[in-house]
Amino acid sequence: MSLKKTNTVLAVAFILFILWFGSEFVLRPETVAPGFGLPSWPSGDGGGFLIVKGTRDLVMALVLGVLLVAGHRRALGWAMLVEALAAYGDMANVLAHHGSVAAALGVHGLTATLMVANGLLLMRETRKVTTAPAAHAPRPA
């Protein structure tokens, strides 16, 4: 499989995964929130922050999807690299609040690292290869 096809399959997988995860946080946060890795359910009106997280994920997936469909593969690579920071942030949040180390590293850390890998592969796919200009022999006078 070519690098372009591999990158496309990976990008589509990330987009679908992020769309699904975001939708779950918006529609059924009580079902998916325990897998996020934090040690306790938010108290009071804190559950609203789960919908904020879901909305963030949905928007991130839509940005990636628009870039993919529009054929802006280099921008897609950059967006993957930047959006991986959100997953690393989620990992740091879970660890800082004494949540599940397995979820922090295995869900958030692994997702972020795979997004970085996909972003770097997209950047490699779209890099511009420059060649030295051909040397011209002197013209006879």
Secondary structure as UniProt FT lines:
FT   HELIX           3..27
FT   HELIX           29..32
FT   HELIX           33..36
FT   HELIX           44..47
FT   HELIX           48..69
FT   TURN            70..71
FT   HELIX           73..96
FT   TURN            97..98
FT   HELIX           101..103
FT   HELIX           104..109
FT   HELIX           110..125
//
